[in-house]
Amino acid sequence: MNIDWAALASVFGVSLVITIALVGLFTLGITGLARQTTTAQGGGGGVLARTGAYACFALCAAAVAYGIFLIVA
């Protein structure tokens, strides 16, 4: 049995970077929704925060759907 350690390290590195990026994107979406609720009480800017949050969530959903597509196909 021969293990290709370079390929294993490459898969690990890419997985780590994508995981951190998705968690960061989801966190931005949650922060945008939280900011939207606080700006709704104090003034404008809520629509922009909500739109950005929904865009972050849509990108997360697209990345998950692409991952499922790669697994199935």
CORBEL-V614552 format. One record per run of one state. SS is the DSSP state (A for helix, B for strand, O for the rest). FROM is the first residue (numbers start at 0). TO is the last residue. If there is no record, write none. Layout:
ss:SS from:FROM to:TO
ss:SS from:FROM to:TO
This chain:
ss:O from:0 to:3
ss:A from:4 to:41
ss:O from:42 to:44
ss:A from:45 to:71
ss:O from:72 to:72
